[in-house]
Amino acid sequence: MSTSHIPPITEDDIAQFLTNTPGFFERHAEVLASVQITSPHGARAVSLQERQAEMLREKIKGLEQRVMEMVRNSTENAAIAHKVHQWTASLLQVRDPFDLPQAVVDGVRTLFDVPQAAVRVWEVAAPYIDADFTQGASEDARAFASSLTMPFCGPNLGFEPAGWLAQGEGGGAEPAQSLALLPLRAGAIDSATPAFGLLVLGSPDPQRFDATMGTDFLSRMSELASAALLRLK
């Protein structure tokens, strides 16, 4: 008489049995105490309890690192928020709109430690039409500013606005290797409203404005500068 073939028990079968039978180790405590596994910190064998303790220590260490990172990010964000507050307050104190572009640039360079900065605006009201901050922006530069739905960050590839940096105070002898280009427009930065200006940030450090960096903070700067400089239109 033939017998049916019984498939061998696999590790998955054992794991599923132990998962579905939580009281197993309570009824067989001697099995739990005798389990030996390899330590990740060497070839020695350790008990299951010791391995669990090691895993808990590693998990706690990872959580501590995450908490430290959160605290560091919170501190950095608080510092940035304070600088934005100072910059906004300084712009609100400018009485003559003619002085606003320079106040925008000075605040960016001083408060945010940006080596080079410049701004150009167009379609301004008659009293400001011959001001320095309205000169030098070609039709191509204006169209480029209007095409930006978020700040541009990346290497200086010979953009026309990079030339504005060398013309202003703080342009410096070193050409900008990386740039951040912030469009100025009435309304949200990602709207279809044409830009009426462009704020340019530059640095001799190629990594200062990297193409992979986040632009949320730069977008807020763009909106604040736009709100201030709208007084020139």
DOZARO-216125 format. One record per residue (C-alpha): residue in three letters; y, z, x. Coordinates in nm, 4 decimals, m for minus. Layout:
BEGIN
{node 'ala', {Y, Z, X}}
...
//
This chain:
BEGIN
{node 'met', {0.0000, 0.0000, 0.0000}}
{node 'ser', {0.3422, m0.0985, 0.1437}}
{node 'thr', {0.6398, 0.1345, 0.1583}}
{node 'ser', {1.0049, 0.0379, 0.1000}}
{node 'his', {1.2362, 0.0227, 0.4020}}
{node 'ile', {1.4889, 0.3104, 0.4136}}
{node 'pro', {1.8127, 0.2130, 0.5975}}
{node 'pro', {1.9142, 0.4497, 0.8783}}
{node 'ile', {2.1902, 0.7020, 0.8205}}
{node 'thr', {2.5150, 0.5891, 0.9789}}
{node 'glu', {2.8103, 0.7883, 1.1112}}
{node 'asp', {3.0099, 0.6721, 0.8100}}
{node 'asp', {2.7406, 0.8194, 0.5838}}
{node 'ile', {2.7662, 1.1535, 0.7644}}
{node 'ala', {3.1478, 1.1490, 0.7534}}
{node 'gln', {3.1435, 1.0699, 0.3815}}
{node 'phe', {2.8893, 1.3473, 0.3167}}
{node 'leu', {3.0995, 1.6058, 0.5012}}
{node 'thr', {3.4145, 1.4893, 0.3206}}
{node 'asn', {3.2427, 1.5169, m0.0169}}
{node 'thr', {3.0759, 1.8485, 0.0688}}
{node 'pro', {3.3551, 2.0845, 0.1786}}
{node 'gly', {3.1300, 2.3899, 0.1566}}
{node 'phe', {2.8792, 2.2627, 0.4127}}
{node 'phe', {3.0296, 2.4406, 0.7134}}
{node 'glu', {3.0741, 2.7597, 0.5111}}
{node 'arg', {2.6995, 2.7647, 0.4482}}
{node 'his', {2.6192, 2.6533, 0.8028}}
{node 'ala', {2.8801, 2.8261, 1.0163}}
{node 'glu', {2.6471, 2.8211, 1.3160}}
{node 'val', {2.6631, 2.4399, 1.3183}}
{node 'leu', {3.0430, 2.4431, 1.3248}}
{node 'ala', {3.0462, 2.6949, 1.6105}}
{node 'ser', {2.8052, 2.4871, 1.8179}}
{node 'val', {2.9943, 2.1575, 1.7908}}
{node 'gln', {3.1210, 2.0468, 2.1328}}
{node 'ile', {3.3536, 1.7499, 2.1877}}
{node 'thr', {3.5321, 1.6037, 2.4882}}
{node 'ser', {3.8832, 1.7257, 2.5583}}
{node 'pro', {4.1481, 1.4521, 2.5790}}
{node 'his', {4.2878, 1.6286, 2.8873}}
{node 'gly', {3.9718, 1.6023, 3.0921}}
{node 'ala', {3.5973, 1.5468, 3.0858}}
{node 'arg', {3.5133, 1.9048, 2.9925}}
{node 'ala', {3.3581, 1.9851, 2.6567}}
{node 'val', {3.5463, 2.2119, 2.4170}}
{node 'ser', {3.4634, 2.3668, 2.0851}}
{node 'leu', {3.5764, 2.2079, 1.7609}}
{node 'gln', {3.8140, 2.4974, 1.7029}}
{node 'glu', {3.9714, 2.4509, 2.0461}}
{node 'arg', {4.0064, 2.0770, 1.9871}}
{node 'gln', {4.1732, 2.1466, 1.6518}}
{node 'ala', {4.4132, 2.3832, 1.8264}}
{node 'glu', {4.4953, 2.1128, 2.0814}}
{node 'met', {4.5601, 1.8642, 1.8023}}
{node 'leu', {4.7886, 2.1132, 1.6280}}
{node 'arg', {4.9807, 2.1751, 1.9511}}
{node 'glu', {5.0250, 1.8003, 2.0006}}
{node 'lys', {5.1408, 1.7609, 1.6410}}
{node 'ile', {5.3870, 2.0489, 1.6776}}
{node 'lys', {5.5186, 1.8975, 2.0013}}
{node 'gly', {5.5702, 1.5654, 1.8257}}
{node 'leu', {5.7504, 1.7372, 1.5364}}
{node 'glu', {5.9710, 1.9282, 1.7810}}
{node 'gln', {6.0697, 1.6017, 1.9505}}
{node 'arg', {6.1531, 1.4479, 1.6127}}
{node 'val', {6.3659, 1.7495, 1.5186}}
{node 'met', {6.5488, 1.7308, 1.8547}}
{node 'glu', {6.6134, 1.3599, 1.7986}}
{node 'met', {6.7447, 1.4288, 1.4477}}
{node 'val', {6.9751, 1.7013, 1.5811}}
{node 'arg', {7.0993, 1.4699, 1.8566}}
{node 'asn', {7.1629, 1.1873, 1.6091}}
{node 'ser', {7.3371, 1.4278, 1.3734}}
{node 'thr', {7.5639, 1.5480, 1.6554}}
{node 'glu', {7.6448, 1.1916, 1.7596}}
{node 'asn', {7.7145, 1.0879, 1.3994}}
{node 'ala', {7.9415, 1.3879, 1.3492}}
{node 'ala', {8.1346, 1.2947, 1.6646}}
{node 'ile', {8.1717, 0.9340, 1.5466}}
{node 'ala', {8.2823, 1.0466, 1.2008}}
{node 'his', {8.5488, 1.2660, 1.3624}}
{node 'lys', {8.6764, 0.9732, 1.5702}}
{node 'val', {8.6870, 0.7482, 1.2630}}
{node 'his', {8.8856, 1.0196, 1.0848}}
{node 'gln', {9.1321, 1.0361, 1.3758}}
{node 'trp', {9.1648, 0.6569, 1.3853}}
{node 'thr', {9.2233, 0.6356, 1.0097}}
{node 'ala', {9.4825, 0.9132, 1.0220}}
{node 'ser', {9.6691, 0.7402, 1.3065}}
{node 'leu', {9.6816, 0.4122, 1.1122}}
{node 'leu', {9.8101, 0.5866, 0.8005}}
{node 'gln', {10.0965, 0.7328, 1.0035}}
{node 'val', {10.2258, 0.3901, 1.1140}}
{node 'arg', {10.5411, 0.3240, 0.9133}}
{node 'asp', {10.6328, m0.0252, 1.0338}}
{node 'pro', {10.3568, m0.2804, 0.9593}}
{node 'phe', {10.4683, m0.4687, 1.2718}}
{node 'asp', {10.3176, m0.1859, 1.4805}}
{node 'leu', {9.9794, m0.1835, 1.3044}}
{node 'pro', {9.7917, m0.4392, 1.5198}}
{node 'gln', {9.8745, m0.2481, 1.8373}}
{node 'ala', {9.7793, 0.0800, 1.6697}}
{node 'val', {9.4426, m0.0691, 1.5709}}
{node 'val', {9.3750, m0.1861, 1.9266}}
{node 'asp', {9.4968, 0.1349, 2.0913}}
{node 'gly', {9.2813, 0.3482, 1.8629}}
{node 'val', {8.9704, 0.1407, 1.9307}}
{node 'arg', {9.0155, 0.1569, 2.3067}}
{node 'thr', {9.1122, 0.5242, 2.3231}}
{node 'leu', {8.8905, 0.6870, 2.0610}}
{node 'phe', {8.5798, 0.4706, 2.0909}}
{node 'asp', {8.5953, 0.4123, 2.4667}}
{node 'val', {8.6033, 0.0333, 2.4341}}
{node 'pro', {8.7296, m0.1204, 2.7617}}
{node 'gln', {8.8904, m0.4277, 2.6046}}
{node 'ala', {9.0185, m0.5006, 2.2563}}
{node 'ala', {9.2426, m0.7535, 2.0869}}
{node 'val', {9.3317, m0.8582, 1.7341}}
{node 'arg', {9.4701, m1.1722, 1.5758}}
{node 'val', {9.5845, m1.2167, 1.2159}}
{node 'trp', {9.7033, m1.5227, 1.0284}}
{node 'glu', {9.8603, m1.6108, 0.6946}}
{node 'val', {10.1028, m1.3218, 0.7405}}
{node 'ala', {10.4298, m1.2576, 0.5603}}
{node 'ala', {10.7492, m1.4193, 0.6913}}
{node 'pro', {10.8797, m1.1197, 0.8932}}
{node 'tyr', {10.5696, m1.1260, 1.1179}}
{node 'ile', {10.5065, m1.4984, 1.1511}}
{node 'asp', {10.6281, m1.5194, 1.5142}}
{node 'ala', {10.4664, m1.1971, 1.6377}}
{node 'asp', {10.2295, m1.2092, 1.9349}}
{node 'phe', {9.9364, m1.0937, 1.7228}}
{node 'thr', {9.9632, m1.4089, 1.5098}}
{node 'gln', {9.9484, m1.6538, 1.8030}}
{node 'gly', {9.6568, m1.8370, 1.9617}}
{node 'ala', {9.3986, m1.8451, 1.6837}}
{node 'ser', {9.2898, m2.2057, 1.6353}}
{node 'glu', {9.1518, m2.3468, 1.3127}}
{node 'asp', {8.8030, m2.3288, 1.4643}}
{node 'ala', {8.8465, m1.9591, 1.5435}}
{node 'arg', {8.9690, m1.8925, 1.1908}}
{node 'ala', {8.6771, m2.0804, 1.0390}}
{node 'phe', {8.4377, m1.8899, 1.2646}}
{node 'ala', {8.5854, m1.5568, 1.1521}}
{node 'ser', {8.5440, m1.6560, 0.7865}}
{node 'ser', {8.1808, m1.7532, 0.8498}}
{node 'leu', {8.0890, m1.4035, 0.9701}}
{node 'thr', {7.9181, m1.1958, 0.7013}}
{node 'met', {7.8651, m0.9110, 0.9482}}
{node 'pro', {8.0041, m0.8216, 1.2902}}
{node 'phe', {7.8750, m1.0372, 1.5745}}
{node 'cys', {7.7376, m0.8564, 1.8789}}
{node 'gly', {7.6107, m1.0340, 2.1869}}
{node 'pro', {7.6907, m1.1977, 2.5195}}
{node 'asn', {8.0181, m1.3734, 2.5838}}
{node 'leu', {7.9211, m1.7395, 2.5531}}
{node 'gly', {8.2720, m1.8668, 2.6020}}
{node 'phe', {8.4042, m1.7823, 2.2561}}
{node 'glu', {8.7712, m1.8592, 2.2085}}
{node 'pro', {8.8496, m1.5003, 2.0924}}
{node 'ala', {8.7237, m1.3689, 2.4273}}
{node 'gly', {9.0329, m1.5267, 2.5805}}
{node 'trp', {9.2534, m1.3012, 2.3706}}
{node 'leu', {9.1235, m0.9985, 2.5602}}
{node 'ala', {9.2639, m1.1037, 2.8973}}
{node 'gln', {9.6068, m1.1625, 2.7436}}
{node 'gly', {9.6494, m0.8097, 2.6101}}
{node 'glu', {9.6954, m0.4683, 2.7629}}
{node 'gly', {9.3656, m0.3446, 2.9027}}
{node 'gly', {9.2295, m0.6948, 2.9485}}
{node 'gly', {9.1460, m0.6049, 3.3051}}
{node 'ala', {9.0409, m0.8208, 3.5968}}
{node 'glu', {8.6757, m0.8275, 3.4939}}
{node 'pro', {8.5907, m1.0772, 3.2204}}
{node 'ala', {8.4069, m0.9471, 2.9162}}
{node 'gln', {8.0299, m0.9948, 2.9468}}
{node 'ser', {7.9498, m0.8730, 2.5945}}
{node 'leu', {8.1492, m0.8916, 2.2731}}
{node 'ala', {8.1732, m0.7530, 1.9232}}
{node 'leu', {8.3616, m0.9775, 1.6804}}
{node 'leu', {8.4759, m0.8061, 1.3590}}
{node 'pro', {8.6112, m1.0272, 1.0792}}
{node 'leu', {8.9093, m0.8959, 0.8839}}
{node 'arg', {8.9173, m0.9768, 0.5144}}
{node 'ala', {9.0287, m0.8286, 0.1857}}
{node 'gly', {8.7196, m0.6748, 0.0281}}
{node 'ala', {8.3700, m0.6211, 0.1601}}
{node 'ile', {8.2859, m0.7723, 0.4959}}
{node 'asp', {7.9949, m0.9714, 0.3506}}
{node 'ser', {8.2032, m1.1286, 0.0716}}
{node 'ala', {8.2957, m1.4960, 0.0434}}
{node 'thr', {8.6651, m1.4146, 0.0810}}
{node 'pro', {8.8107, m1.6037, 0.3809}}
{node 'ala', {8.8988, m1.3871, 0.6793}}
{node 'phe', {9.2662, m1.3317, 0.7564}}
{node 'gly', {9.2049, m1.2044, 1.1091}}
{node 'leu', {8.9580, m1.1080, 1.3788}}
{node 'leu', {8.9204, m0.7881, 1.5801}}
{node 'val', {8.7584, m0.8476, 1.9200}}
{node 'leu', {8.5915, m0.5778, 2.1304}}
{node 'gly', {8.4797, m0.6572, 2.4833}}
{node 'ser', {8.3156, m0.4949, 2.7834}}
{node 'pro', {8.2228, m0.5975, 3.1396}}
{node 'asp', {7.8862, m0.4314, 3.0676}}
{node 'pro', {7.6443, m0.7000, 2.9361}}
{node 'gln', {7.4527, m0.4332, 2.7404}}
{node 'arg', {7.7488, m0.2625, 2.5714}}
{node 'phe', {7.7415, m0.4929, 2.2684}}
{node 'asp', {7.3810, m0.6008, 2.2595}}
{node 'ala', {7.2580, m0.8519, 2.0013}}
{node 'thr', {6.9972, m0.6016, 1.8800}}
{node 'met', {7.2367, m0.3138, 1.8129}}
{node 'gly', {7.3041, m0.1973, 1.4593}}
{node 'thr', {7.6272, m0.3108, 1.2993}}
{node 'asp', {7.6752, m0.0574, 1.0175}}
{node 'phe', {7.9364, 0.1403, 1.2100}}
{node 'leu', {8.1143, m0.1771, 1.3245}}
{node 'ser', {8.1238, m0.2947, 0.9627}}
{node 'arg', {8.3031, 0.0265, 0.8633}}
{node 'met', {8.5502, m0.0267, 1.1483}}
{node 'ser', {8.6093, m0.3810, 1.0271}}
{node 'glu', {8.6797, m0.2621, 0.6723}}
{node 'leu', {8.9200, 0.0087, 0.7906}}
{node 'ala', {9.1097, m0.2299, 1.0171}}
{node 'ser', {9.1241, m0.4841, 0.7349}}
{node 'ala', {9.2653, m0.2290, 0.4917}}
{node 'ala', {9.5382, m0.1334, 0.7404}}
{node 'leu', {9.6321, m0.4880, 0.8422}}
{node 'leu', {9.6526, m0.6162, 0.4843}}
{node 'arg', {10.0095, m0.4816, 0.4916}}
{node 'leu', {10.0992, m0.7811, 0.7101}}
{node 'lys', {10.0038, m1.0402, 0.4493}}
//
